[in-house]
Amino acid sequence: MKGFDKLNKAFDSRVRLGVMSILVVNDWVKYGDLKERLSLTDGNLASHIASLEKLSYLEVRKEFVGKRPQTSYKISK
């Protein structure tokens, strides 16, 4: 398609583009919220998150809330 030839290959996936779109308008977003908003399985979201992390597009925060682990993300670039 015309105009999309210069799109960064990191965002050629609908899922990765969706993740970044959510993070552009929010500061920190929990993994579970991304999963719910994008209607994805754990495995599908995890693989796309890993790709974005590898390219340094995401900052990750892991913490415990009570006794439960919680992972959140925000845009790093």
PQR file with spaces between the fields and no chain letter, atoms N, CA, C, O and H, PARSE charges and radii, in Angstrom:
ATOM       1  N    MET     1       0.832   -1.177    0.000 -0.4000 1.5000
ATOM       2  CA   MET     1       0.000    0.000    0.000 -0.0000 2.0000
ATOM       3  C    MET     1       0.875    1.238    0.000  0.5500 1.7000
ATOM       4  O    MET     1       1.916    1.297    0.655 -0.5500 1.4000
ATOM       5  N    LYS     2       0.429    2.206   -0.741 -0.4000 1.5000
ATOM       6  CA   LYS     2       1.183    3.443   -0.845 -0.0000 2.0000
ATOM       7  C    LYS     2       1.209    4.163    0.505  0.5500 1.7000
ATOM       8  O    LYS     2       0.185    4.277    1.179 -0.5500 1.4000
ATOM       9  H    LYS     2      -0.416    2.158   -1.274  0.4000 1.0000
ATOM      10  N    GLY     3       2.376    4.639    0.883 -0.4000 1.5000
ATOM      11  CA   GLY     3       2.527    5.368    2.130 -0.0000 2.0000
ATOM      12  C    GLY     3       2.928    4.510    3.314  0.5500 1.7000
ATOM      13  O    GLY     3       3.384    5.030    4.333 -0.5500 1.4000
ATOM      14  H    GLY     3       3.208    4.547    0.336  0.4000 1.0000
ATOM      15  N    PHE     4       2.764    3.200    3.192 -0.4000 1.5000
ATOM      16  CA   PHE     4       3.108    2.315    4.298 -0.0000 2.0000
ATOM      17  C    PHE     4       4.463    1.659    4.118  0.5500 1.7000
ATOM      18  O    PHE     4       4.896    0.890    4.976 -0.5500 1.4000
ATOM      19  H    PHE     4       2.394    2.777    2.364  0.4000 1.0000
ATOM      20  N    ASP     5       5.138    1.949    3.020 -0.4000 1.5000
ATOM      21  CA   ASP     5       6.433    1.325    2.763 -0.0000 2.0000
ATOM      22  C    ASP     5       7.514    1.815    3.728  0.5500 1.7000
ATOM      23  O    ASP     5       8.547    1.161    3.878 -0.5500 1.4000
ATOM      24  H    ASP     5       4.786    2.574    2.323  0.4000 1.0000
ATOM      25  N    LYS     6       7.289    2.952    4.380 -0.4000 1.5000
ATOM      26  CA   LYS     6       8.271    3.484    5.325 -0.0000 2.0000
ATOM      27  C    LYS     6       7.900    3.193    6.777  0.5500 1.7000
ATOM      28  O    LYS     6       8.559    3.681    7.695 -0.5500 1.4000
ATOM      29  H    LYS     6       6.450    3.483    4.259  0.4000 1.0000
ATOM      30  N    LEU     7       6.856    2.405    6.988 -0.4000 1.5000
ATOM      31  CA   LEU     7       6.444    2.039    8.336 -0.0000 2.0000
ATOM      32  C    LEU     7       7.519    1.178    8.984  0.5500 1.7000
ATOM      33  O    LEU     7       7.993    0.212    8.386 -0.5500 1.4000
ATOM      34  H    LEU     7       6.321    2.008    6.242  0.4000 1.0000
ATOM      35  N    ASN     8       7.895    1.523   10.188 -0.4000 1.5000
ATOM      36  CA   ASN     8       8.892    0.759   10.935 -0.0000 2.0000
ATOM      37  C    ASN     8       8.433   -0.696   11.034  0.5500 1.7000
ATOM      38  O    ASN     8       7.292   -0.960   11.413 -0.5500 1.4000
ATOM      39  H    ASN     8       7.510    2.308   10.674  0.4000 1.0000
ATOM      40  N    LYS     9       9.302   -1.626   10.701 -0.4000 1.5000
ATOM      41  CA   LYS     9       8.954   -3.050   10.695 -0.0000 2.0000
ATOM      42  C    LYS     9       8.567   -3.555   12.081  0.5500 1.7000
ATOM      43  O    LYS     9       7.889   -4.576   12.194 -0.5500 1.4000
ATOM      44  H    LYS     9      10.229   -1.411   10.393  0.4000 1.0000
ATOM      45  N    ALA    10       8.983   -2.864   13.128 -0.4000 1.5000
ATOM      46  CA   ALA    10       8.587   -3.259   14.483 -0.0000 2.0000
ATOM      47  C    ALA    10       7.081   -3.133   14.671  0.5500 1.7000
ATOM      48  O    ALA    10       6.503   -3.777   15.546 -0.5500 1.4000
ATOM      49  H    ALA    10       9.533   -2.034   13.036  0.4000 1.0000
ATOM      50  N    PHE    11       6.446   -2.301   13.845 -0.4000 1.5000
ATOM      51  CA   PHE    11       5.015   -2.048   13.988 -0.0000 2.0000
ATOM      52  C    PHE    11       4.195   -2.598   12.829  0.5500 1.7000
ATOM      53  O    PHE    11       3.074   -2.146   12.594 -0.5500 1.4000
ATOM      54  H    PHE    11       6.915   -1.778   13.133  0.4000 1.0000
ATOM      55  N    ASP    12       4.740   -3.567   12.105 -0.4000 1.5000
ATOM      56  CA   ASP    12       3.984   -4.142   10.993 -0.0000 2.0000
ATOM      57  C    ASP    12       2.930   -5.137   11.472  0.5500 1.7000
ATOM      58  O    ASP    12       2.144   -5.645   10.672 -0.5500 1.4000
ATOM      59  H    ASP    12       5.651   -3.934   12.295  0.4000 1.0000
ATOM      60  N    SER    13       2.913   -5.413   12.760 -0.4000 1.5000
ATOM      61  CA   SER    13       1.922   -6.307   13.354 -0.0000 2.0000
ATOM      62  C    SER    13       0.791   -5.485   13.966  0.5500 1.7000
ATOM      63  O    SER    13       1.034   -4.465   14.612 -0.5500 1.4000
ATOM      64  H    SER    13       3.552   -5.000   13.410  0.4000 1.0000
ATOM      65  N    ARG    14      -0.429   -5.928   13.760 -0.4000 1.5000
ATOM      66  CA   ARG    14      -1.600   -5.263   14.336 -0.0000 2.0000
ATOM      67  C    ARG    14      -1.495   -5.235   15.861  0.5500 1.7000
ATOM      68  O    ARG    14      -1.865   -4.249   16.499 -0.5500 1.4000
ATOM      69  H    ARG    14      -0.626   -6.756   13.235  0.4000 1.0000
ATOM      70  N    VAL    15      -0.990   -6.324   16.435 -0.4000 1.5000
ATOM      71  CA   VAL    15      -0.883   -6.415   17.892 -0.0000 2.0000
ATOM      72  C    VAL    15       0.134   -5.413   18.429  0.5500 1.7000
ATOM      73  O    VAL    15      -0.156   -4.697   19.388 -0.5500 1.4000
ATOM      74  H    VAL    15      -0.690   -7.125   15.917  0.4000 1.0000
ATOM      75  N    ARG    16       1.315   -5.351   17.830 -0.4000 1.5000
ATOM      76  CA   ARG    16       2.343   -4.414   18.310 -0.0000 2.0000
ATOM      77  C    ARG    16       1.888   -2.971   18.138  0.5500 1.7000
ATOM      78  O    ARG    16       2.141   -2.124   18.996 -0.5500 1.4000
ATOM      79  H    ARG    16       1.551   -5.932   17.051  0.4000 1.0000
ATOM      80  N    LEU    17       1.228   -2.702   17.044 -0.4000 1.5000
ATOM      81  CA   LEU    17       0.699   -1.356   16.824 -0.0000 2.0000
ATOM      82  C    LEU    17      -0.368   -1.035   17.874  0.5500 1.7000
ATOM      83  O    LEU    17      -0.436    0.090   18.367 -0.5500 1.4000
ATOM      84  H    LEU    17       1.022   -3.390   16.347  0.4000 1.0000
ATOM      85  N    GLY    18      -1.191   -2.016   18.210 -0.4000 1.5000
ATOM      86  CA   GLY    18      -2.205   -1.837   19.250 -0.0000 2.0000
ATOM      87  C    GLY    18      -1.589   -1.579   20.614  0.5500 1.7000
ATOM      88  O    GLY    18      -2.042   -0.701   21.348 -0.5500 1.4000
ATOM      89  H    GLY    18      -1.135   -2.930   17.809  0.4000 1.0000
ATOM      90  N    VAL    19      -0.563   -2.339   20.954 -0.4000 1.5000
ATOM      91  CA   VAL    19       0.135   -2.148   22.231 -0.0000 2.0000
ATOM      92  C    VAL    19       0.686   -0.730   22.303  0.5500 1.7000
ATOM      93  O    VAL    19       0.483   -0.032   23.297 -0.5500 1.4000
ATOM      94  H    VAL    19      -0.195   -3.053   20.358  0.4000 1.0000
ATOM      95  N    MET    20       1.373   -0.309   21.269 -0.4000 1.5000
ATOM      96  CA   MET    20       1.975    1.025   21.275 -0.0000 2.0000
ATOM      97  C    MET    20       0.910    2.121   21.291  0.5500 1.7000
ATOM      98  O    MET    20       1.106    3.159   21.922 -0.5500 1.4000
ATOM      99  H    MET    20       1.538   -0.876   20.462  0.4000 1.0000
ATOM     100  N    SER    21      -0.203    1.905   20.614 -0.4000 1.5000
ATOM     101  CA   SER    21      -1.291    2.892   20.610 -0.0000 2.0000
ATOM     102  C    SER    21      -1.850    3.095   22.012  0.5500 1.7000
ATOM     103  O    SER    21      -2.133    4.222   22.418 -0.5500 1.4000
ATOM     104  H    SER    21      -0.363    1.062   20.102  0.4000 1.0000
ATOM     105  N    ILE    22      -2.007    2.008   22.744 -0.4000 1.5000
ATOM     106  CA   ILE    22      -2.498    2.103   24.122 -0.0000 2.0000
ATOM     107  C    ILE    22      -1.479    2.817   25.001  0.5500 1.7000
ATOM     108  O    ILE    22      -1.842    3.646   25.835 -0.5500 1.4000
ATOM     109  H    ILE    22      -1.777    1.093   22.415  0.4000 1.0000
ATOM     110  N    LEU    23      -0.213    2.495   24.814 -0.4000 1.5000
ATOM     111  CA   LEU    23       0.829    3.085   25.659 -0.0000 2.0000
ATOM     112  C    LEU    23       1.097    4.555   25.342  0.5500 1.7000
ATOM     113  O    LEU    23       1.589    5.286   26.202 -0.5500 1.4000
ATOM     114  H    LEU    23       0.083    1.822   24.136  0.4000 1.0000
ATOM     115  N    VAL    24       0.791    4.994   24.145 -0.4000 1.5000
ATOM     116  CA   VAL    24       0.991    6.404   23.777 -0.0000 2.0000
ATOM     117  C    VAL    24       0.096    7.312   24.615  0.5500 1.7000
ATOM     118  O    VAL    24       0.495    8.422   24.969 -0.5500 1.4000
ATOM     119  H    VAL    24       0.392    4.400   23.446  0.4000 1.0000
ATOM     120  N    VAL    25      -1.103    6.849   24.931 -0.4000 1.5000
ATOM     121  CA   VAL    25      -2.060    7.698   25.650 -0.0000 2.0000
ATOM     122  C    VAL    25      -2.162    7.369   27.140  0.5500 1.7000
ATOM     123  O    VAL    25      -2.955    7.979   27.857 -0.5500 1.4000
ATOM     124  H    VAL    25      -1.427    5.948   24.644  0.4000 1.0000
ATOM     125  N    ASN    26      -1.372    6.416   27.604 -0.4000 1.5000
ATOM     126  CA   ASN    26      -1.356    6.034   29.017 -0.0000 2.0000
ATOM     127  C    ASN    26       0.087    5.983   29.495  0.5500 1.7000
ATOM     128  O    ASN    26       0.994    5.699   28.712 -0.5500 1.4000
ATOM     129  H    ASN    26      -0.728    5.920   27.022  0.4000 1.0000
ATOM     130  N    ASP    27       0.301    6.255   30.769 -0.4000 1.5000
ATOM     131  CA   ASP    27       1.663    6.199   31.299 -0.0000 2.0000
ATOM     132  C    ASP    27       2.068    4.743   31.490  0.5500 1.7000
ATOM     133  O    ASP    27       2.701    4.180   30.598 -0.5500 1.4000
ATOM     134  H    ASP    27      -0.435    6.485   31.405  0.4000 1.0000
ATOM     135  N    TRP    28       1.740    4.120   32.591 -0.4000 1.5000
ATOM     136  CA   TRP    28       2.036    2.711   32.830 -0.0000 2.0000
ATOM     137  C    TRP    28       0.760    1.911   32.623  0.5500 1.7000
ATOM     138  O    TRP    28      -0.304    2.296   33.108 -0.5500 1.4000
ATOM     139  H    TRP    28       1.226    4.578   33.316  0.4000 1.0000
ATOM     140  N    VAL    29       0.863    0.798   31.906 -0.4000 1.5000
ATOM     141  CA   VAL    29      -0.295   -0.069   31.657 -0.0000 2.0000
ATOM     142  C    VAL    29       0.061   -1.486   32.087  0.5500 1.7000
ATOM     143  O    VAL    29       1.114   -2.013   31.727 -0.5500 1.4000
ATOM     144  H    VAL    29       1.727    0.485   31.512  0.4000 1.0000
ATOM     145  N    LYS    30      -0.832   -2.091   32.861 -0.4000 1.5000
ATOM     146  CA   LYS    30      -0.614   -3.453   33.348 -0.0000 2.0000
ATOM     147  C    LYS    30      -0.770   -4.461   32.216  0.5500 1.7000
ATOM     148  O    LYS    30      -1.545   -4.262   31.280 -0.5500 1.4000
ATOM     149  H    LYS    30      -1.687   -1.662   33.154  0.4000 1.0000
ATOM     150  N    TYR    31      -0.013   -5.548   32.329 -0.4000 1.5000
ATOM     151  CA   TYR    31      -0.065   -6.637   31.351 -0.0000 2.0000
ATOM     152  C    TYR    31      -1.512   -7.116   31.159  0.5500 1.7000
ATOM     153  O    TYR    31      -1.971   -7.282   30.029 -0.5500 1.4000
ATOM     154  H    TYR    31       0.616   -5.710   33.089  0.4000 1.0000
ATOM     155  N    GLY    32      -2.212   -7.333   32.257 -0.4000 1.5000
ATOM     156  CA   GLY    32      -3.590   -7.814   32.186 -0.0000 2.0000
ATOM     157  C    GLY    32      -4.511   -6.853   31.452  0.5500 1.7000
ATOM     158  O    GLY    32      -5.418   -7.282   30.738 -0.5500 1.4000
ATOM     159  H    GLY    32      -1.839   -7.199   33.175  0.4000 1.0000
ATOM     160  N    ASP    33      -4.285   -5.557   31.624 -0.4000 1.5000
ATOM     161  CA   ASP    33      -5.100   -4.559   30.925 -0.0000 2.0000
ATOM     162  C    ASP    33      -4.835   -4.588   29.421  0.5500 1.7000
ATOM     163  O    ASP    33      -5.764   -4.482   28.621 -0.5500 1.4000
ATOM     164  H    ASP    33      -3.549   -5.208   32.204  0.4000 1.0000
ATOM     165  N    LEU    34      -3.565   -4.732   29.041 -0.4000 1.5000
ATOM     166  CA   LEU    34      -3.243   -4.854   27.611 -0.0000 2.0000
ATOM     167  C    LEU    34      -3.907   -6.096   27.026  0.5500 1.7000
ATOM     168  O    LEU    34      -4.497   -6.048   25.947 -0.5500 1.4000
ATOM     169  H    LEU    34      -2.810   -4.818   29.692  0.4000 1.0000
ATOM     170  N    LYS    35      -3.804   -7.193   27.740 -0.4000 1.5000
ATOM     171  CA   LYS    35      -4.386   -8.460   27.290 -0.0000 2.0000
ATOM     172  C    LYS    35      -5.893   -8.320   27.081  0.5500 1.7000
ATOM     173  O    LYS    35      -6.435   -8.785   26.079 -0.5500 1.4000
ATOM     174  H    LYS    35      -3.324   -7.233   28.616  0.4000 1.0000
ATOM     175  N    GLU    36      -6.563   -7.676   28.035 -0.4000 1.5000
ATOM     176  CA   GLU    36      -8.012   -7.510   27.954 -0.0000 2.0000
ATOM     177  C    GLU    36      -8.411   -6.541   26.838  0.5500 1.7000
ATOM     178  O    GLU    36      -9.314   -6.835   26.054 -0.5500 1.4000
ATOM     179  H    GLU    36      -6.123   -7.298   28.850  0.4000 1.0000
ATOM     180  N    ARG    37      -7.749   -5.404   26.766 -0.4000 1.5000
ATOM     181  CA   ARG    37      -8.106   -4.386   25.765 -0.0000 2.0000
ATOM     182  C    ARG    37      -7.888   -4.874   24.341  0.5500 1.7000
ATOM     183  O    ARG    37      -8.632   -4.506   23.431 -0.5500 1.4000
ATOM     184  H    ARG    37      -7.016   -5.165   27.403  0.4000 1.0000
ATOM     185  N    LEU    38      -6.862   -5.708   24.146 -0.4000 1.5000
ATOM     186  CA   LEU    38      -6.545   -6.196   22.803 -0.0000 2.0000
ATOM     187  C    LEU    38      -7.132   -7.579   22.518  0.5500 1.7000
ATOM     188  O    LEU    38      -6.981   -8.107   21.416 -0.5500 1.4000
ATOM     189  H    LEU    38      -6.258   -6.007   24.885  0.4000 1.0000
ATOM     190  N    SER    39      -7.802   -8.163   23.517 -0.4000 1.5000
ATOM     191  CA   SER    39      -8.425   -9.496   23.379 -0.0000 2.0000
ATOM     192  C    SER    39      -7.425  -10.539   22.894  0.5500 1.7000
ATOM     193  O    SER    39      -7.646  -11.211   21.886 -0.5500 1.4000
ATOM     194  H    SER    39      -7.924   -7.733   24.412  0.4000 1.0000
ATOM     195  N    LEU    40      -6.317  -10.664   23.629 -0.4000 1.5000
ATOM     196  CA   LEU    40      -5.248  -11.579   23.238 -0.0000 2.0000
ATOM     197  C    LEU    40      -5.046  -12.666   24.278  0.5500 1.7000
ATOM     198  O    LEU    40      -5.444  -12.523   25.434 -0.5500 1.4000
ATOM     199  H    LEU    40      -6.136  -10.118   24.448  0.4000 1.0000
ATOM     200  N    THR    41      -4.420  -13.757   23.849 -0.4000 1.5000
ATOM     201  CA   THR    41      -4.006  -14.797   24.786 -0.0000 2.0000
ATOM     202  C    THR    41      -2.697  -14.364   25.438  0.5500 1.7000
ATOM     203  O    THR    41      -2.017  -13.461   24.949 -0.5500 1.4000
ATOM     204  H    THR    41      -4.096  -13.873   22.910  0.4000 1.0000
ATOM     205  N    ASP    42      -2.353  -15.014   26.542 -0.4000 1.5000
ATOM     206  CA   ASP    42      -1.085  -14.708   27.211 -0.0000 2.0000
ATOM     207  C    ASP    42       0.099  -14.908   26.275  0.5500 1.7000
ATOM     208  O    ASP    42       0.984  -14.056   26.189 -0.5500 1.4000
ATOM     209  H    ASP    42      -2.906  -15.747   26.939  0.4000 1.0000
ATOM     210  N    GLY    43       0.111  -16.036   25.577 -0.4000 1.5000
ATOM     211  CA   GLY    43       1.236  -16.353   24.691 -0.0000 2.0000
ATOM     212  C    GLY    43       1.393  -15.363   23.556  0.5500 1.7000
ATOM     213  O    GLY    43       2.507  -14.960   23.223 -0.5500 1.4000
ATOM     214  H    GLY    43      -0.608  -16.728   25.647  0.4000 1.0000
ATOM     215  N    ASN    44       0.271  -14.971   22.959 -0.4000 1.5000
ATOM     216  CA   ASN    44       0.316  -14.035   21.839 -0.0000 2.0000
ATOM     217  C    ASN    44       0.836  -12.674   22.298  0.5500 1.7000
ATOM     218  O    ASN    44       1.727  -12.101   21.672 -0.5500 1.4000
ATOM     219  H    ASN    44      -0.634  -15.299   23.230  0.4000 1.0000
ATOM     220  N    LEU    45       0.281  -12.164   23.384 -0.4000 1.5000
ATOM     221  CA   LEU    45       0.731  -10.863   23.885 -0.0000 2.0000
ATOM     222  C    LEU    45       2.188  -10.924   24.332  0.5500 1.7000
ATOM     223  O    LEU    45       2.966  -10.015   24.042 -0.5500 1.4000
ATOM     224  H    LEU    45      -0.443  -12.630   23.894  0.4000 1.0000
ATOM     225  N    ALA    46       2.558  -11.982   25.029 -0.4000 1.5000
ATOM     226  CA   ALA    46       3.929  -12.108   25.534 -0.0000 2.0000
ATOM     227  C    ALA    46       4.952  -12.088   24.406  0.5500 1.7000
ATOM     228  O    ALA    46       6.011  -11.476   24.547 -0.5500 1.4000
ATOM     229  H    ALA    46       1.927  -12.721   25.265  0.4000 1.0000
ATOM     230  N    SER    47       4.655  -12.742   23.298 -0.4000 1.5000
ATOM     231  CA   SER    47       5.621  -12.769   22.189 -0.0000 2.0000
ATOM     232  C    SER    47       5.781  -11.391   21.555  0.5500 1.7000
ATOM     233  O    SER    47       6.889  -11.006   21.180 -0.5500 1.4000
ATOM     234  H    SER    47       3.795  -13.240   23.184  0.4000 1.0000
ATOM     235  N    HIS    48       4.694  -10.651   21.433 -0.4000 1.5000
ATOM     236  CA   HIS    48       4.780   -9.305   20.851 -0.0000 2.0000
ATOM     237  C    HIS    48       5.449   -8.327   21.821  0.5500 1.7000
ATOM     238  O    HIS    48       6.221   -7.465   21.403 -0.5500 1.4000
ATOM     239  H    HIS    48       3.794  -10.963   21.737  0.4000 1.0000
ATOM     240  N    ILE    49       5.154   -8.463   23.103 -0.4000 1.5000
ATOM     241  CA   ILE    49       5.816   -7.633   24.116 -0.0000 2.0000
ATOM     242  C    ILE    49       7.322   -7.894   24.092  0.5500 1.7000
ATOM     243  O    ILE    49       8.121   -6.961   24.173 -0.5500 1.4000
ATOM     244  H    ILE    49       4.527   -9.164   23.442  0.4000 1.0000
ATOM     245  N    ALA    50       7.700   -9.163   23.980 -0.4000 1.5000
ATOM     246  CA   ALA    50       9.127   -9.521   23.938 -0.0000 2.0000
ATOM     247  C    ALA    50       9.818   -8.868   22.746  0.5500 1.7000
ATOM     248  O    ALA    50      10.949   -8.397   22.864 -0.5500 1.4000
ATOM     249  H    ALA    50       7.051   -9.921   23.915  0.4000 1.0000
ATOM     250  N    SER    51       9.143   -8.838   21.601 -0.4000 1.5000
ATOM     251  CA   SER    51       9.714   -8.197   20.410 -0.0000 2.0000
ATOM     252  C    SER    51       9.930   -6.706   20.640  0.5500 1.7000
ATOM     253  O    SER    51      10.976   -6.162   20.286 -0.5500 1.4000
ATOM     254  H    SER    51       8.224   -9.220   21.505  0.4000 1.0000
ATOM     255  N    LEU    52       8.942   -6.051   21.228 -0.4000 1.5000
ATOM     256  CA   LEU    52       9.063   -4.615   21.490 -0.0000 2.0000
ATOM     257  C    LEU    52      10.119   -4.324   22.557  0.5500 1.7000
ATOM     258  O    LEU    52      10.830   -3.323   22.472 -0.5500 1.4000
ATOM     259  H    LEU    52       8.092   -6.492   21.515  0.4000 1.0000
ATOM     260  N    GLU    53      10.222   -5.197   23.559 -0.4000 1.5000
ATOM     261  CA   GLU    53      11.267   -5.046   24.583 -0.0000 2.0000
ATOM     262  C    GLU    53      12.649   -5.191   23.967  0.5500 1.7000
ATOM     263  O    GLU    53      13.553   -4.410   24.263 -0.5500 1.4000
ATOM     264  H    GLU    53       9.644   -6.011   23.628  0.4000 1.0000
ATOM     265  N    LYS    54      12.811   -6.186   23.114 -0.4000 1.5000
ATOM     266  CA   LYS    54      14.102   -6.452   22.478 -0.0000 2.0000
ATOM     267  C    LYS    54      14.577   -5.250   21.666  0.5500 1.7000
ATOM     268  O    LYS    54      15.775   -4.978   21.584 -0.5500 1.4000
ATOM     269  H    LYS    54      12.077   -6.821   22.873  0.4000 1.0000
ATOM     270  N    LEU    55      13.630   -4.540   21.071 -0.4000 1.5000
ATOM     271  CA   LEU    55      13.953   -3.357   20.272 -0.0000 2.0000
ATOM     272  C    LEU    55      14.012   -2.082   21.123  0.5500 1.7000
ATOM     273  O    LEU    55      14.165   -0.983   20.590 -0.5500 1.4000
ATOM     274  H    LEU    55      12.657   -4.761   21.137  0.4000 1.0000
ATOM     275  N    SER    56      13.891   -2.233   22.434 -0.4000 1.5000
ATOM     276  CA   SER    56      13.974   -1.128   23.407 -0.0000 2.0000
ATOM     277  C    SER    56      12.865   -0.094   23.264  0.5500 1.7000
ATOM     278  O    SER    56      13.077    1.085   23.546 -0.5500 1.4000
ATOM     279  H    SER    56      13.767   -3.126   22.867  0.4000 1.0000
ATOM     280  N    TYR    57      11.690   -0.523   22.832 -0.4000 1.5000
ATOM     281  CA   TYR    57      10.555    0.393   22.741 -0.0000 2.0000
ATOM     282  C    TYR    57       9.760    0.465   24.037  0.5500 1.7000
ATOM     283  O    TYR    57       8.978    1.394   24.237 -0.5500 1.4000
ATOM     284  H    TYR    57      11.517   -1.481   22.603  0.4000 1.0000
ATOM     285  N    LEU    58       9.958   -0.522   24.927 -0.4000 1.5000
ATOM     286  CA   LEU    58       9.187   -0.570   26.158 -0.0000 2.0000
ATOM     287  C    LEU    58      10.084   -0.524   27.385  0.5500 1.7000
ATOM     288  O    LEU    58      11.195   -1.052   27.390 -0.5500 1.4000
ATOM     289  H    LEU    58      10.594   -1.277   24.764  0.4000 1.0000
ATOM     290  N    GLU    59       9.571    0.119   28.417 -0.4000 1.5000
ATOM     291  CA   GLU    59      10.174    0.063   29.742 -0.0000 2.0000
ATOM     292  C    GLU    59       9.277   -0.851   30.573  0.5500 1.7000
ATOM     293  O    GLU    59       8.052   -0.746   30.509 -0.5500 1.4000
ATOM     294  H    GLU    59       8.668    0.549   28.413  0.4000 1.0000
ATOM     295  N    VAL    60       9.879   -1.741   31.345 -0.4000 1.5000
ATOM     296  CA   VAL    60       9.132   -2.743   32.108 -0.0000 2.0000
ATOM     297  C    VAL    60       9.296   -2.482   33.596  0.5500 1.7000
ATOM     298  O    VAL    60      10.390   -2.184   34.077 -0.5500 1.4000
ATOM     299  H    VAL    60      10.874   -1.826   31.396  0.4000 1.0000
ATOM     300  N    ARG    61       8.187   -2.601   34.315 -0.4000 1.5000
ATOM     301  CA   ARG    61       8.215   -2.479   35.775 -0.0000 2.0000
ATOM     302  C    ARG    61       7.554   -3.725   36.355  0.5500 1.7000
ATOM     303  O    ARG    61       6.387   -4.005   36.081 -0.5500 1.4000
ATOM     304  H    ARG    61       7.299   -2.843   33.924  0.4000 1.0000
ATOM     305  N    LYS    62       8.313   -4.470   37.160 -0.4000 1.5000
ATOM     306  CA   LYS    62       7.782   -5.669   37.811 -0.0000 2.0000
ATOM     307  C    LYS    62       7.768   -5.419   39.309  0.5500 1.7000
ATOM     308  O    LYS    62       8.771   -5.011   39.895 -0.5500 1.4000
ATOM     309  H    LYS    62       9.261   -4.243   37.383  0.4000 1.0000
ATOM     310  N    GLU    63       6.622   -5.667   39.918 -0.4000 1.5000
ATOM     311  CA   GLU    63       6.475   -5.438   41.348 -0.0000 2.0000
ATOM     312  C    GLU    63       5.456   -6.412   41.922  0.5500 1.7000
ATOM     313  O    GLU    63       4.784   -7.135   41.186 -0.5500 1.4000
ATOM     314  H    GLU    63       5.807   -5.998   39.443  0.4000 1.0000
ATOM     315  N    PHE    64       5.353   -6.420   43.230 -0.4000 1.5000
ATOM     316  CA   PHE    64       4.343   -7.228   43.895 -0.0000 2.0000
ATOM     317  C    PHE    64       3.287   -6.303   44.470  0.5500 1.7000
ATOM     318  O    PHE    64       3.604   -5.294   45.099 -0.5500 1.4000
ATOM     319  H    PHE    64       5.899   -5.833   43.828  0.4000 1.0000
ATOM     320  N    VAL    65       2.034   -6.653   44.248 -0.4000 1.5000
ATOM     321  CA   VAL    65       0.909   -5.955   44.847 -0.0000 2.0000
ATOM     322  C    VAL    65       0.290   -6.975   45.792  0.5500 1.7000
ATOM     323  O    VAL    65      -0.360   -7.929   45.364 -0.5500 1.4000
ATOM     324  H    VAL    65       1.776   -7.473   43.737  0.4000 1.0000
ATOM     325  N    GLY    66       0.503   -6.759   47.075 -0.4000 1.5000
ATOM     326  CA   GLY    66       0.175   -7.813   48.036 -0.0000 2.0000
ATOM     327  C    GLY    66       1.158   -8.949   47.795  0.5500 1.7000
ATOM     328  O    GLY    66       2.372   -8.752   47.855 -0.5500 1.4000
ATOM     329  H    GLY    66       1.031   -5.984   47.423  0.4000 1.0000
ATOM     330  N    LYS    67       0.639  -10.118   47.526 -0.4000 1.5000
ATOM     331  CA   LYS    67       1.499  -11.265   47.232 -0.0000 2.0000
ATOM     332  C    LYS    67       1.468  -11.636   45.758  0.5500 1.7000
ATOM     333  O    LYS    67       2.012  -12.667   45.363 -0.5500 1.4000
ATOM     334  H    LYS    67      -0.347  -10.278   47.476  0.4000 1.0000
ATOM     335  N    ARG    68       0.838  -10.806   44.951 -0.4000 1.5000
ATOM     336  CA   ARG    68       0.693  -11.115   43.529 -0.0000 2.0000
ATOM     337  C    ARG    68       1.664  -10.298   42.685  0.5500 1.7000
ATOM     338  O    ARG    68       1.788   -9.088   42.876 -0.5500 1.4000
ATOM     339  H    ARG    68       0.396   -9.969   45.273  0.4000 1.0000
ATOM     340  N    PRO    69       2.350  -10.954   41.755 -0.5600 1.5000
ATOM     341  CA   PRO    69       3.242  -10.207   40.859  0.2800 2.0000
ATOM     342  C    PRO    69       2.429   -9.389   39.859  0.5500 1.7000
ATOM     343  O    PRO    69       1.356   -9.803   39.418 -0.5500 1.4000
ATOM     344  N    GLN    70       2.955   -8.240   39.520 -0.4000 1.5000
ATOM     345  CA   GLN    70       2.287   -7.374   38.543 -0.0000 2.0000
ATOM     346  C    GLN    70       3.342   -6.763   37.626  0.5500 1.7000
ATOM     347  O    GLN    70       4.323   -6.182   38.090 -0.5500 1.4000
ATOM     348  H    GLN    70       3.826   -7.903   39.878  0.4000 1.0000
ATOM     349  N    THR    71       3.129   -6.900   36.335 -0.4000 1.5000
ATOM     350  CA   THR    71       4.043   -6.342   35.342 -0.0000 2.0000
ATOM     351  C    THR    71       3.323   -5.226   34.601  0.5500 1.7000
ATOM     352  O    THR    71       2.181   -5.386   34.169 -0.5500 1.4000
ATOM     353  H    THR    71       2.333   -7.372   35.958  0.4000 1.0000
ATOM     354  N    SER    72       4.000   -4.099   34.461 -0.4000 1.5000
ATOM     355  CA   SER    72       3.448   -2.951   33.745 -0.0000 2.0000
ATOM     356  C    SER    72       4.459   -2.473   32.714  0.5500 1.7000
ATOM     357  O    SER    72       5.657   -2.734   32.823 -0.5500 1.4000
ATOM     358  H    SER    72       4.927   -3.969   34.812  0.4000 1.0000
ATOM     359  N    TYR    73       3.947   -1.766   31.708 -0.4000 1.5000
ATOM     360  CA   TYR    73       4.784   -1.296   30.605 -0.0000 2.0000
ATOM     361  C    TYR    73       4.493    0.158   30.305  0.5500 1.7000
ATOM     362  O    TYR    73       3.390    0.656   30.530 -0.5500 1.4000
ATOM     363  H    TYR    73       2.974   -1.554   31.620  0.4000 1.0000
ATOM     364  N    LYS    74       5.520    0.830   29.788 -0.4000 1.5000
ATOM     365  CA   LYS    74       5.341    2.169   29.229 -0.0000 2.0000
ATOM     366  C    LYS    74       6.335    2.328   28.088  0.5500 1.7000
ATOM     367  O    LYS    74       7.299    1.570   27.980 -0.5500 1.4000
ATOM     368  H    LYS    74       6.416    0.426   29.606  0.4000 1.0000
ATOM     369  N    ILE    75       6.094    3.304   27.250 -0.4000 1.5000
ATOM     370  CA   ILE    75       6.971    3.555   26.111 -0.0000 2.0000
ATOM     371  C    ILE    75       8.284    4.143   26.614  0.5500 1.7000
ATOM     372  O    ILE    75       8.294    5.037   27.460 -0.5500 1.4000
ATOM     373  H    ILE    75       5.311    3.920   27.338  0.4000 1.0000
ATOM     374  N    SER    76       9.385    3.630   26.085 -0.4000 1.5000
ATOM     375  CA   SER    76      10.694    4.128   26.514 -0.0000 2.0000
ATOM     376  C    SER    76      11.320    5.072   25.503  0.5500 1.7000
ATOM     377  O    SER    76      12.265    5.786   25.839 -0.5500 1.4000
ATOM     378  H    SER    76       9.377    2.904   25.398  0.4000 1.0000
ATOM     379  N    LYS    77      10.819    5.094   24.273 -0.4000 1.5000
ATOM     380  CA   LYS    77      11.393    5.968   23.240 -0.0000 2.0000
ATOM     381  C    LYS    77      10.415    7.053   22.882  0.5500 1.7000
ATOM     382  O    LYS    77      10.708    7.892   22.031 -0.5500 1.4000
ATOM     383  H    LYS    77      10.052    4.514   24.000  0.4000 1.0000
